[in-house]
Amino acid sequence: MLRLRLHQVWNRQRRDEELLDVEDVAAGYETRQRWNDTADWVWSAKPTHEAIVSSEDFARAQAEAAAHAHGPTVRKARSARRPYPLSGLVRCGICSRRMQGQHNHGTTYYRCRFPSEYAQE
C-alpha cells in the first residue's frame, strides 16, 4: 500500500554488523545501514501534518520516479572545443598538480591553476 508522507515512519533502516575478516574476529566489524522492506515499516496512527499534494499526484510521481530509477544513463558529449592531448599527464614542477590546458594565439599551452598558492621568494 502506498502512503503519503503525512505520518511518522519508524524502522526504515537497520544496522548490520559485518566482520572485517572472518578468519580474524579480533580485527573487528563494520556497521552498515540497510533499508528494511516497506512492509516492515511502522507508521504512526495519526497524520503529523496536512498533505501538500493529492494522493493521486503522489502515486503518479512515485511511479514516474520508479520507471526511470534503473534506466540506462546517457553519456554527454565532451564540451571541449579544442583537444588537449596531454590533458591529465603534464604536472607542475613546483606543486606537482596536474596542469590545465590553455589555448592562446593558435597554440596549446599548459599552465598550473594554483600559482597564487606558491610562496613568495
KASULWO-V91332 format. One record per backbone hydrogen bond with DSSP energy under -1.0 kcal/mol. CO is the residue of the C=O (numbers start at 1). NH is the residue of the N-H. If there is no record, write none. Layout:
CO/NH ; CO/NH
This chain:
4/6 ; 6/48 ; 8/44 ; 10/42 ; 12/36 ; 14/34 ; 16/32 ; 18/30 ; 24/27 ; 25/28 ; 28/20 ; 30/18 ; 32/16 ; 34/14 ; 37/40 ; 42/10 ; 54/58 ; 55/59 ; 56/60 ; 57/61 ; 58/62 ; 59/63 ; 60/64 ; 61/65 ; 62/66 ; 63/67 ; 64/68 ; 84/87 ; 86/89 ; 86/90 ; 90/99 ; 92/96 ; 97/92 ; 100/111 ; 102/109 ; 104/107 ; 107/104 ; 109/102 ; 111/100 ; 114/117 ; 115/118
